Amino acid sequence: MKRILVVDDEAPNREALEVLFAREGFDVALAAHGREGLERLRAEGADVVITDLKMPGMDGLDVLRAIKAIDPDVQVVVVTAFGTLEVAVEAMREGAYDVLAKPLKRADVVRTVQRALDVRALRLENRALRARLGDSSDGALIGGSPSMRAVLAEIDQVATSDATVLLTGASGSGKGRLARWLHDRSRRRHGPFVTVHCAALPESLLESELFGYEAGAFTGAMRRKAGRFDLAATGTLFLDEVTEIPPVMQVKLLRVLQEGDYERVGGAETLHADVRVVAATNRDVEAEVASGRLREDLYYRLNVIRVAVPSLSERAEDVPLLAWRFVEHFARKNGRDVTGLTAAAIEALTAWSWPGNVRELENAMERAVVLARGVEIDVDDLPPALRRATGKPRFTVEVGTPIKDVERRMIEETVRHCHGDRTLAASLLGITSRTIYRREIEWGTRSPGEAGDLDEDLRGLKSRHSDGDVSS
């Protein structure tokens, strides 16, 4: 049950909100002043806090600041009879979800609280998702390039269905990570994600790996073994390099995709597969069909939703962001004090064609982190081929552009990619948020007075709420 904490020094207001929220099915806690509210929050927790603005002792803004320091994910709604624009702006800058003016309307209060709960749930889910993805598993999917944004938008659109998805693209472009991304956004996300590397399994083992086998099915089969379709039940089965499946097995896979039925090797019982199939290949699937290596009917079953994953050379503007992401990961993994890359290193990275795609960039950054002689990766720390990279950089910065302009473009693009979240942008860039604020003041895009949030940011307060954070 969701918990609402009401902080108000006037008993009638507290009691009215208690009745309202109880009728809506919420667990309600009351506090007569700010300090009591913070004590209850620390002891009992809350999902949403409703706080009056004008109270003796700690006012609503003081309560808001303290709540955000205790738990940034708690959503705070400030209530005031002095509903000026200045009050609303200040509260939102401090991290309030919304500001409601008195007298309160029941429908407005309920709607605002429900939306605030949705925001909290989304943030908690995203945090859990990042933990599940691991330090580097989503690295290949970072980027603001149009091609990558289009792919992620398409994946988000089809994720909630059970339609089969075929991912095509060059080796190392991130198809496996994209398949996991799709699973984690699907309604099957609480089920298992099971991968089959079709090219790595000999034909003699592939059937038993996919469908399992019964005891006595062949020499050495001492007991029943579950197949990947069994293990992926209620979840997602990812068939990597699906075009490498031999023709005989293609017939059996087609049956599962068409009818959902299969038998274990050596078994007579017909089983039903409750899985969502995602397949991937680095082959030209139409050429595979034309050559007879891929059955045409299987192709049509796999090709229900087709997503072409761009190679890194097709989204070169994402190289710096990806590089910083991998540097952050490998510095932490290897216990190295490496905080970023020099402008010269970025220029070398963006000049390279990346024939091995994101996997090659990831490996290059791991090597650079391990061999780096300073806190920043320089050109000499990169693999020899990258050091020799010449020609016009593939990023949208011309040769001869002053370093300060390259830095500005990189910071501004990263902040834009992070939807204005400068804490996240600073993390991706390997710098501090203080540096971003200072640069923006130098560029004239931020006045010195607007940097008031800086000290809080350095104390670890999280990014501010905005409507864009919850759009989907």
C-alpha positions in Angstrom: 0.0 0.0 0.0 1.3 3.4 -0.9 2.1 5.7 2.0 1.3 9.4 2.1 2.7 11.7 4.7 0.8 14.9 5.4 2.8 17.7 7.2 0.6 20.7 8.3 0.4 22.7 11.4 -3.4 23.1 11.2 -5.3 20.0 12.5 -8.4 20.5 10.3 -6.2 20.4 7.2 -4.4 17.3 8.3 -7.7 15.5 9.2 -9.3 16.5 5.9 -6.4 15.1 3.9 -6.3 12.0 6.0 -10.0 11.2 5.2 -9.5 12.0 1.5 -6.4 9.7 1.1 -7.8 6.9 3.3 -10.9 6.8 1.0 -8.5 6.5 -2.0 -6.9 3.4 -0.4 -3.7 5.0 0.8 -1.8 4.5 4.1 -1.8 7.9 5.7 0.6 9.4 8.3 0.2 12.8 9.9 2.7 15.3 11.3 1.9 18.6 13.0 5.2 20.3 12.1 8.3 19.9 9.9 10.6 18.2 12.4 7.9 15.6 13.3 7.4 15.0 9.6 11.1 14.3 9.0 11.2 12.0 12.1 8.2 10.0 10.7 9.8 9.9 7.2 13.1 8.5 8.6 11.3 6.0 10.9 8.4 4.8 8.6 9.2 6.0 5.1 6.8 7.5 2.6 6.1 7.6 -1.1 4.7 11.1 -1.3 4.8 14.0 1.2 2.2 16.7 1.2 3.5 19.7 3.1 2.1 23.1 3.9 4.4 26.0 2.9 3.8 28.4 5.8 4.5 26.7 9.2 6.3 27.8 12.3 9.9 26.6 12.7 10.6 24.7 9.5 8.6 26.0 6.6 7.6 23.9 3.6 10.7 24.7 1.6 13.0 23.7 4.6 11.0 20.4 4.8 11.4 19.9 1.1 15.2 20.4 1.1 15.5 18.0 4.1 13.4 15.3 2.4 15.4 15.5 -0.7 18.6 15.0 1.3 17.1 12.0 3.1 15.5 10.3 0.1 15.6 12.0 -3.3 13.0 9.7 -4.7 10.3 10.7 -2.3 7.9 13.0 -4.2 6.9 16.2 -2.4 3.8 18.3 -3.1 3.9 21.8 -1.6 0.5 23.4 -0.6 0.2 27.1 -0.1 -2.3 29.9 0.1 0.3 32.3 -1.2 0.4 30.8 -4.7 2.8 33.3 -6.5 4.9 32.4 -9.4 8.0 33.0 -7.4 7.0 30.5 -4.7 6.2 27.9 -7.4 9.5 28.4 -9.2 11.5 28.2 -5.9 9.7 25.0 -4.8 10.3 23.4 -8.2 14.0 24.4 -8.2 14.3 22.7 -4.8 12.8 19.5 -6.3 9.1 19.6 -5.5 6.9 17.5 -7.8 4.1 20.2 -7.8 2.7 23.2 -6.0 -1.0 23.3 -5.2 -2.8 26.5 -4.2 -5.4 26.6 -1.5 -8.3 26.0 -1.3 -7.6 22.5 -2.4 -9.8 20.7 -4.8 -10.3 17.0 -4.2 -9.8 15.9 -7.8 -6.7 18.0 -8.2 -5.1 16.6 -5.0 -5.9 13.0 -5.9 -4.7 13.4 -9.5 -1.4 15.1 -8.4 -0.6 12.5 -5.8 -1.3 9.6 -8.3 1.0 11.2 -10.8 3.7 11.7 -8.2 3.4 8.1 -7.2 3.8 7.1 -10.9 7.0 9.3 -11.0 8.4 7.6 -7.9 7.6 4.1 -9.3 9.3 5.0 -12.6 12.4 6.2 -10.9 12.7 3.2 -8.7 12.1 0.9 -11.6 14.8 2.7 -13.7 17.2 2.4 -10.8 16.5 -1.3 -10.5 16.8 -1.6 -14.2 20.3 0.0 -14.3 21.3 -2.4 -11.5 20.1 -5.4 -13.5 21.8 -4.2 -16.7 25.1 -3.9 -14.8 27.9 -1.4 -15.2 28.4 -1.7 -18.9 25.5 -3.6 -20.4 23.7 -0.5 -21.5 26.8 1.2 -22.7 26.2 0.4 -26.3 22.8 2.0 -26.1 23.9 5.4 -24.9 23.7 8.1 -27.6 21.8 11.0 -28.9 22.3 10.3 -32.6 19.1 10.3 -34.7 19.7 6.7 -35.8 20.0 5.4 -32.2 17.1 7.5 -31.0 15.0 6.0 -33.7 16.0 2.4 -32.8 15.2 2.9 -29.1 11.9 4.6 -29.8 10.9 1.6 -32.0 12.0 -0.9 -29.3 10.0 1.0 -26.7 6.9 0.9 -29.0 7.1 -2.9 -29.6 8.4 -3.9 -26.1 4.9 -4.4 -24.6 3.8 -6.8 -27.3 4.7 -10.5 -27.7 5.6 -10.2 -31.3 8.8 -11.8 -32.5 11.6 -9.3 -33.1 14.5 -9.7 -35.5 17.5 -7.5 -34.8 19.9 -7.1 -37.8 23.3 -5.3 -37.8 27.0 -5.8 -37.9 28.8 -7.9 -35.4 29.6 -5.9 -32.2 26.9 -3.3 -32.8 25.1 -4.1 -29.6 22.3 -6.4 -30.7 22.5 -8.6 -27.6 22.3 -5.6 -25.3 19.4 -4.2 -27.3 17.6 -7.6 -26.9 18.1 -7.3 -23.1 16.9 -3.7 -23.3 13.8 -4.8 -25.0 13.2 -7.6 -22.5 13.6 -5.2 -19.5 10.9 -2.9 -21.0 8.5 -5.7 -21.8 5.6 -7.1 -19.8 7.8 -10.3 -19.5 10.6 -8.4 -17.7 10.0 -10.3 -14.4 10.6 -13.5 -16.3 14.0 -14.9 -17.3 16.1 -13.7 -20.2 17.8 -16.7 -21.8 20.4 -16.5 -24.6 21.3 -19.2 -27.2 24.4 -18.6 -29.2 23.3 -20.6 -32.2 26.6 -20.4 -34.1 28.5 -21.8 -31.0 26.5 -25.0 -30.8 27.1 -28.0 -33.1 24.0 -29.4 -34.9 24.1 -32.5 -32.8 23.6 -30.5 -29.6 21.4 -27.7 -30.7 18.1 -29.6 -30.6 18.7 -30.8 -27.0 19.9 -27.4 -25.9 16.8 -25.7 -27.3 14.1 -28.3 -26.4 15.8 -30.4 -23.7 15.7 -34.2 -23.5 14.3 -37.1 -21.5 16.2 -39.6 -19.5 17.4 -42.4 -21.8 17.0 -40.3 -25.0 20.6 -41.1 -25.9 23.8 -42.6 -24.4 24.7 -40.6 -21.3 21.2 -39.0 -20.8 20.8 -40.2 -17.3 18.0 -37.8 -16.3 15.7 -35.3 -17.9 17.2 -32.0 -18.8 15.3 -28.8 -19.4 15.9 -27.0 -22.7 16.2 -23.2 -23.3 12.5 -23.0 -24.2 11.7 -24.5 -20.8 14.2 -22.2 -19.0 12.8 -19.1 -20.7 9.2 -19.8 -19.7 7.3 -16.5 -19.0 10.3 -14.6 -20.2 12.3 -13.9 -23.4 14.4 -16.3 -25.5 17.2 -14.6 -27.4 18.4 -16.5 -30.5 21.7 -14.9 -31.3 23.0 -15.5 -34.9 19.8 -17.3 -35.8 20.7 -17.7 -39.4 23.4 -20.2 -38.4 20.8 -22.8 -37.4 21.0 -25.8 -39.7 18.1 -26.5 -42.1 16.7 -29.5 -40.1 16.5 -27.5 -36.9 14.9 -24.6 -38.8 11.9 -26.8 -39.4 11.5 -27.5 -35.7 12.0 -23.9 -34.8 9.4 -22.8 -37.3 6.9 -25.1 -35.6 7.5 -23.5 -32.3 7.1 -20.0 -33.7 3.9 -21.0 -35.6 2.2 -23.2 -33.1 4.1 -22.8 -29.8 4.5 -26.6 -29.6 7.6 -28.8 -29.2 8.8 -32.1 -27.7 11.9 -32.8 -25.8 14.4 -35.1 -27.5 13.3 -38.7 -26.7 10.0 -37.6 -25.4 6.4 -38.0 -26.6 4.7 -35.3 -24.5 3.9 -32.1 -26.5 4.9 -29.0 -24.6 3.8 -25.4 -25.1 6.3 -22.6 -25.2 5.3 -19.5 -23.2 8.2 -17.3 -24.4 8.8 -14.2 -26.4 11.4 -14.8 -29.1 13.9 -12.2 -30.1 16.4 -13.2 -32.8 19.5 -11.5 -34.2 21.9 -11.9 -37.1 24.8 -10.1 -38.7 23.9 -11.6 -42.1 22.0 -10.2 -45.0 18.8 -12.1 -44.3 17.4 -11.7 -47.8 20.6 -13.1 -49.3 20.4 -16.0 -46.9 16.9 -16.8 -48.0 17.9 -16.4 -51.7 20.8 -18.8 -51.2 18.6 -21.4 -49.5 20.5 -21.3 -46.2 17.5 -19.7 -44.4 14.0 -21.1 -45.0 11.7 -18.5 -46.4 8.8 -19.5 -44.1 11.1 -19.2 -41.1 12.3 -15.9 -42.3 8.7 -14.5 -42.4 8.1 -15.8 -38.9 11.2 -14.2 -37.5 10.7 -11.0 -39.4 7.5 -9.9 -37.8 9.2 -6.8 -36.3 12.6 -6.0 -37.8 14.9 -3.5 -36.2 18.2 -2.5 -38.0 20.8 -1.7 -35.4 23.2 1.0 -36.7 26.9 0.4 -36.7 29.1 2.8 -34.7 30.3 4.4 -38.0 26.7 5.3 -38.6 26.4 7.1 -35.3 29.9 8.5 -34.9 28.5 11.5 -32.9 27.9 8.9 -30.0 31.6 7.9 -29.8 32.6 10.4 -27.1 29.6 9.6 -24.9 30.2 5.9 -25.3 33.9 6.3 -24.6 33.3 8.2 -21.4 30.8 5.6 -20.3 33.3 2.8 -20.8 36.1 4.8 -19.1 33.9 5.3 -16.0 33.0 1.6 -15.9 36.5 0.2 -16.4 38.1 2.7 -14.0 35.8 1.5 -11.3 36.2 -2.2 -12.3 40.0 -2.0 -12.3 40.4 0.4 -9.4 42.1 3.1 -11.5 42.0 6.8 -10.9 41.1 7.7 -14.4 38.4 10.5 -14.7 38.1 11.2 -18.4 39.7 11.8 -21.8 41.8 14.6 -23.3 40.4 16.6 -26.2 43.2 15.0 -28.4 42.1 11.5 -27.4 38.5 12.3 -28.3 39.6 13.6 -31.7 41.5 10.4 -32.3 38.5 8.3 -31.3 36.1 10.2 -33.5 38.5 10.0 -36.5 38.6 6.2 -36.3 36.1 4.1 -38.4 35.4 1.5 -35.8 35.2 -1.6 -38.0 34.6 -3.7 -34.8 31.8 -1.4 -33.7 30.9 -0.8 -30.0 32.7 -3.9 -28.9 36.0 -2.6 -30.4 35.5 0.7 -28.6 34.7 -1.0 -25.4 37.9 -3.1 -25.6 40.0 0.0 -26.6 38.7 1.9 -23.5 39.5 -1.0 -21.2 43.0 -1.1 -22.5 43.4 2.6 -22.3 42.2 2.7 -18.7 44.6 0.0 -17.6 47.6 1.6 -19.4 46.8 5.3 -18.7 49.6 7.2 -17.1 47.6 10.1 -15.8 44.1 10.8 -14.6 43.0 11.5 -18.2 43.4 9.2 -21.1 45.6 10.8 -23.8 46.3 9.7 -27.4 49.4 7.8 -26.3 47.2 5.6 -24.1 45.1 4.5 -27.1 45.8 1.4 -29.2 48.4 2.0 -32.0 45.9 2.0 -34.8 43.9 4.8 -33.2 47.0 6.9 -32.6 47.6 6.8 -36.3 44.1 7.7 -37.2 44.1 10.7 -39.6 41.7 12.7 -41.6 38.6 14.7 -40.7 37.1 13.7 -37.4 33.8 11.9 -37.7 32.3 13.9 -34.9 30.6 17.1 -35.8 33.6 19.2 -35.0 35.9 20.5 -37.8 39.6 20.1 -37.8 41.2 23.2 -36.4 38.3 24.0 -34.0 39.7 25.5 -30.8 39.8 23.1 -27.9 37.5 25.4 -25.8 34.9 25.2 -28.6 35.2 21.4 -28.7 34.7 21.3 -25.0 31.7 23.5 -25.1 30.1 21.5 -27.9 30.7 18.2 -26.0 29.3 19.6 -22.7 26.2 21.1 -24.3 25.5 18.0 -26.4 25.8 15.8 -23.3 23.5 18.0 -21.2 21.0 18.0 -24.0 21.2 14.2 -24.3 20.6 14.0 -20.5 17.5 16.3 -20.8 19.2 19.0 -18.7 20.3 16.7 -15.9 23.8 18.2 -15.3 24.6 15.6 -12.6 24.2 12.8 -15.0 25.9 14.7 -17.8 28.9 15.3 -15.5 29.0 11.6 -14.7 29.1 10.7 -18.4 31.7 13.3 -19.2 34.0 12.3 -16.3 33.9 15.8 -14.8 32.1 17.4 -11.9 28.8 19.3 -12.1 30.7 22.3 -10.7 32.7 22.4 -13.9 29.5 22.4 -16.0 28.0 25.3 -14.0 31.2 27.3 -14.3 31.5 26.8 -18.0 27.9 27.8 -18.6 28.5 31.0 -16.6 31.6 31.7 -18.7 29.6 31.1 -21.9 26.9 33.5 -20.8 24.2 30.8 -20.9 23.7 30.8 -17.1 23.9 33.8 -14.8 26.0 33.6 -11.6 22.8 33.8 -9.5 21.4 30.7 -11.1 24.2 28.6 -9.7 22.5 28.5 -6.3 21.8 24.8 -6.6 25.5 24.1 -6.9 26.3 23.5 -3.2 23.4 21.2 -2.9 24.4 19.3 -5.9 27.9 18.8 -4.4 26.3 17.5 -1.2 24.8 14.7 -3.3 21.3 16.0 -3.9 19.8 14.5 -7.1 18.6 16.2 -10.2 15.5 18.3 -10.2 12.0 17.1 -11.3 10.6 18.3 -14.6 7.7 17.3 -16.7 10.0 15.8 -19.3 11.3 13.3 -16.7 8.0 11.4 -16.8 7.0 11.6 -20.4 6.8 8.4 -22.2 
